[in-house]
Amino acid sequence: MTAFQPNHHNLGLLMLLAFLIDQLSELSDKSFQRAKASAKSYRVSWE
């Protein structure tokens, strides 16, 4: 049983990492959309 423990731990770590990366990409995507929208309104206010 103890032989499988490191693998199980690595799997949990990988899942956590994948979850964090997913959250990060979603967050950066949202902020990218927001930046694009604000850049558009910024350009409109200049014209």
N, CA, C and O atoms as a printed pandas DataFrame, in Angstrom:
     atom_number atom_name residue_name chain_id  residue_number  x_coord  y_coord  z_coord
0              1         N          MET        A               1    0.834   -1.208    0.000
1              2        CA          MET        A               1    0.000    0.000    0.000
2              3         C          MET        A               1    0.872    1.263    0.000
3              4         O          MET        A               1    0.561    2.250   -0.668
4              5         N          THR        A               2    1.955    1.210    0.754
5              6        CA          THR        A               2    2.817    2.392    0.837
6              7         C          THR        A               2    3.529    2.665   -0.481
7              8         O          THR        A               2    3.969    3.787   -0.729
8              9         N          ALA        A               3    3.645    1.642   -1.326
9             10        CA          ALA        A               3    4.313    1.822   -2.610
10            11         C          ALA        A               3    3.489    2.721   -3.528
11            12         O          ALA        A               3    4.031    3.404   -4.397
12            13         N          PHE        A               4    2.177    2.710   -3.324
13            14        CA          PHE        A               4    1.296    3.507   -4.187
14            15         C          PHE        A               4    1.122    4.939   -3.681
15            16         O          PHE        A               4    0.624    5.806   -4.398
16            17         N          GLN        A               5    1.534    5.167   -2.455
17            18        CA          GLN        A               5    1.313    6.480   -1.851
18            19         C          GLN        A               5    1.990    7.636   -2.604
19            20         O          GLN        A               5    1.334    8.651   -2.838
20            21         N          PRO        A               6    3.253    7.534   -2.990
21            22        CA          PRO        A               6    3.876    8.642   -3.734
22            23         C          PRO        A               6    3.159    8.948   -5.039
23            24         O          PRO        A               6    2.991   10.113   -5.400
24            25         N          ASN        A               7    2.736    7.913   -5.745
25            26        CA          ASN        A               7    2.012    8.119   -6.998
26            27         C          ASN        A               7    0.703    8.851   -6.750
27            28         O          ASN        A               7    0.342    9.772   -7.483
28            29         N          HIS        A               8    0.002    8.431   -5.712
29            30        CA          HIS        A               8   -1.271    9.059   -5.380
30            31         C          HIS        A               8   -1.052   10.524   -5.031
31            32         O          HIS        A               8   -1.841   11.389   -5.412
32            33         N          HIS        A               9    0.020   10.792   -4.307
33            34        CA          HIS        A               9    0.337   12.168   -3.926
34            35         C          HIS        A               9    0.649   12.999   -5.167
35            36         O          HIS        A               9    0.212   14.143   -5.288
36            37         N          ASN        A              10    1.408   12.411   -6.085
37            38        CA          ASN        A              10    1.746   13.117   -7.319
38            39         C          ASN        A              10    0.503   13.409   -8.141
39            40         O          ASN        A              10    0.386   14.472   -8.752
40            41         N          LEU        A              11   -0.422   12.464   -8.152
41            42        CA          LEU        A              11   -1.665   12.651   -8.898
42            43         C          LEU        A              11   -2.454   13.817   -8.316
43            44         O          LEU        A              11   -2.978   14.651   -9.055
44            45         N          GLY        A              12   -2.535   13.872   -6.998
45            46        CA          GLY        A              12   -3.236   14.966   -6.339
46            47         C          GLY        A              12   -2.574   16.296   -6.637
47            48         O          GLY        A              12   -3.245   17.307   -6.848
48            49         N          LEU        A              13   -1.252   16.285   -6.653
49            50        CA          LEU        A              13   -0.488   17.494   -6.941
50            51         C          LEU        A              13   -0.732   17.951   -8.374
51            52         O          LEU        A              13   -0.905   19.140   -8.643
52            53         N          LEU        A              14   -0.743   16.977   -9.292
53            54        CA          LEU        A              14   -0.992   17.295  -10.699
54            55         C          LEU        A              14   -2.389   17.854  -10.896
55            56         O          LEU        A              14   -2.587   18.802  -11.657
56            57         N          MET        A              15   -3.362   17.262  -10.205
57            58        CA          MET        A              15   -4.740   17.742  -10.324
58            59         C          MET        A              15   -4.861   19.157   -9.786
59            60         O          MET        A              15   -5.547   19.997  -10.369
60            61         N          LEU        A              16   -4.193   19.414   -8.675
61            62        CA          LEU        A              16   -4.206   20.750   -8.085
62            63         C          LEU        A              16   -3.557   21.752   -9.028
63            64         O          LEU        A              16   -4.049   22.866   -9.208
64            65         N          LEU        A              17   -2.443   21.337   -9.629
65            66        CA          LEU        A              17   -1.730   22.191  -10.566
66            67         C          LEU        A              17   -2.592   22.496  -11.784
67            68         O          LEU        A              17   -2.664   23.637  -12.240
68            69         N          ALA        A              18   -3.245   21.456  -12.305
69            70        CA          ALA        A              18   -4.115   21.634  -13.471
70            71         C          ALA        A              18   -5.263   22.576  -13.132
71            72         O          ALA        A              18   -5.654   23.411  -13.948
72            73         N          PHE        A              19   -5.802   22.436  -11.920
73            74        CA          PHE        A              19   -6.896   23.297  -11.477
74            75         C          PHE        A              19   -6.434   24.747  -11.394
75            76         O          PHE        A              19   -7.132   25.655  -11.844
76            77         N          LEU        A              20   -5.260   24.956  -10.818
77            78        CA          LEU        A              20   -4.723   26.311  -10.685
78            79         C          LEU        A              20   -4.447   26.940  -12.039
79            80         O          LEU        A              20   -4.745   28.114  -12.260
80            81         N          ILE        A              21   -3.873   26.151  -12.947
81            82        CA          ILE        A              21   -3.587   26.659  -14.291
82            83         C          ILE        A              21   -4.880   27.025  -15.000
83            84         O          ILE        A              21   -4.949   28.028  -15.711
84            85         N          ASP        A              22   -5.915   26.195  -14.798
85            86        CA          ASP        A              22   -7.217   26.461  -15.404
86            87         C          ASP        A              22   -7.787   27.770  -14.875
87            88         O          ASP        A              22   -8.290   28.593  -15.640
88            89         N          GLN        A              23   -7.706   27.957  -13.560
89            90        CA          GLN        A              23   -8.203   29.177  -12.943
90            91         C          GLN        A              23   -7.430   30.393  -13.447
91            92         O          GLN        A              23   -8.015   31.438  -13.732
92            93         N          LEU        A              24   -6.120   30.247  -13.551
93            94        CA          LEU        A              24   -5.271   31.345  -14.011
94            95         C          LEU        A              24   -5.587   31.747  -15.435
95            96         O          LEU        A              24   -5.683   32.933  -15.750
96            97         N          SER        A              25   -5.749   30.749  -16.300
97            98        CA          SER        A              25   -6.028   31.054  -17.707
98            99         C          SER        A              25   -7.391   31.718  -17.844
99           100         O          SER        A              25   -7.580   32.606  -18.675
100          101         N          GLU        A              26   -8.351   31.271  -17.008
101          102        CA          GLU        A              26   -9.680   31.875  -17.053
102          103         C          GLU        A              26   -9.603   33.319  -16.577
103          104         O          GLU        A              26  -10.233   34.208  -17.150
104          105         N          LEU        A              27   -8.828   33.540  -15.528
105          106        CA          LEU        A              27   -8.666   34.875  -14.965
106          107         C          LEU        A              27   -7.997   35.805  -15.970
107          108         O          LEU        A              27   -8.446   36.933  -16.176
108          109         N          SER        A              28   -6.923   35.328  -16.594
109          110        CA          SER        A              28   -6.206   36.162  -17.558
110          111         C          SER        A              28   -7.065   36.426  -18.787
111          112         O          SER        A              28   -6.962   37.484  -19.408
112          113         N          ASP        A              29   -7.920   35.455  -19.138
113          114        CA          ASP        A              29   -8.813   35.640  -20.275
114          115         C          ASP        A              29   -9.824   36.734  -19.965
115          116         O          ASP        A              29  -10.124   37.569  -20.818
116          117         N          LYS        A              30  -10.351   36.728  -18.736
117          118        CA          LYS        A              30  -11.320   37.744  -18.326
118          119         C          LYS        A              30  -10.681   39.123  -18.312
119          120         O          LYS        A              30  -11.259   40.086  -18.815
120          121         N          SER        A              31   -9.486   39.217  -17.733
121          122        CA          SER        A              31   -8.814   40.516  -17.659
122          123         C          SER        A              31   -8.401   40.993  -19.048
123          124         O          SER        A              31   -8.339   42.195  -19.306
124          125         N          PHE        A              32   -8.118   40.036  -19.946
125          126        CA          PHE        A              32   -7.777   40.396  -21.322
126          127         C          PHE        A              32   -8.996   40.984  -22.015
127          128         O          PHE        A              32   -8.887   41.982  -22.728
128          129         N          GLN        A              33  -10.160   40.368  -21.809
129          130        CA          GLN        A              33  -11.399   40.879  -22.395
130          131         C          GLN        A              33  -11.703   42.274  -21.838
131          132         O          GLN        A              33  -12.112   43.173  -22.573
132          133         N          ARG        A              34  -11.496   42.435  -20.540
133          134        CA          ARG        A              34  -11.762   43.720  -19.907
134          135         C          ARG        A              34  -10.806   44.784  -20.434
135          136         O          ARG        A              34  -11.205   45.925  -20.670
136          137         N          ALA        A              35   -9.549   44.406  -20.615
137          138        CA          ALA        A              35   -8.555   45.352  -21.128
138          139         C          ALA        A              35   -8.893   45.747  -22.556
139          140         O          ALA        A              35   -8.731   46.903  -22.947
140          141         N          LYS        A              36   -9.367   44.772  -23.333
141          142        CA          LYS        A              36   -9.734   45.047  -24.715
142          143         C          LYS        A              36  -10.927   46.006  -24.756
143          144         O          LYS        A              36  -10.962   46.932  -25.566
144          145         N          ALA        A              37  -11.897   45.773  -23.878
145          146        CA          ALA        A              37  -13.091   46.616  -23.835
146          147         C          ALA        A              37  -12.736   48.037  -23.392
147          148         O          ALA        A              37  -13.229   49.008  -23.965
148          149         N          SER        A              38  -11.893   48.156  -22.385
149          150        CA          SER        A              38  -11.508   49.484  -21.902
150          151         C          SER        A              38  -10.643   50.206  -22.929
151          152         O          SER        A              38  -10.704   51.430  -23.042
152          153         N          ALA        A              39   -9.840   49.457  -23.673
153          154        CA          ALA        A              39   -9.025   50.068  -24.717
154          155         C          ALA        A              39   -9.917   50.601  -25.826
155          156         O          ALA        A              39   -9.637   51.643  -26.417
156          157         N          LYS        A              40  -10.990   49.877  -26.100
157          158        CA          LYS        A              40  -11.928   50.296  -27.143
158          159         C          LYS        A              40  -12.633   51.583  -26.719
159          160         O          LYS        A              40  -12.731   52.526  -27.504
160          161         N          SER        A              41  -13.126   51.623  -25.475
161          162        CA          SER        A              41  -13.822   52.815  -24.991
162          163         C          SER        A              41  -12.843   53.983  -24.843
163          164         O          SER        A              41  -13.226   55.143  -24.991
164          165         N          TYR        A              42  -11.589   53.671  -24.553
165          166        CA          TYR        A              42  -10.555   54.700  -24.450
166          167         C          TYR        A              42  -10.322   55.342  -25.812
167          168         O          TYR        A              42  -10.187   56.560  -25.932
168          169         N          ARG        A              43  -10.277   54.496  -26.832
169          170        CA          ARG        A              43  -10.068   54.981  -28.191
170          171         C          ARG        A              43  -11.269   55.824  -28.641
171          172         O          ARG        A              43  -11.106   56.851  -29.301
172          173         N          VAL        A              44  -12.460   55.380  -28.279
173          174        CA          VAL        A              44  -13.679   56.100  -28.659
174          175         C          VAL        A              44  -13.713   57.470  -27.981
175          176         O          VAL        A              44  -14.102   58.461  -28.599
176          177         N          SER        A              45  -13.309   57.526  -26.718
177          178        CA          SER        A              45  -13.335   58.798  -25.997
178          179         C          SER        A              45  -12.301   59.779  -26.553
179          180         O          SER        A              45  -12.447   60.990  -26.395
180          181         N          TRP        A              46  -11.260   59.259  -27.201
181          182        CA          TRP        A              46  -10.248   60.128  -27.783
182          183         C          TRP        A              46  -10.697   60.735  -29.103
183          184         O          TRP        A              46  -10.299   61.846  -29.454
184          185         N          GLU        A              47  -11.522   60.003  -29.824
185          186        CA          GLU        A              47  -11.942   60.491  -31.140
186          187         C          GLU        A              47  -13.018   61.559  -31.040
187          188         O          GLU        A              47  -13.477   62.070  -32.061
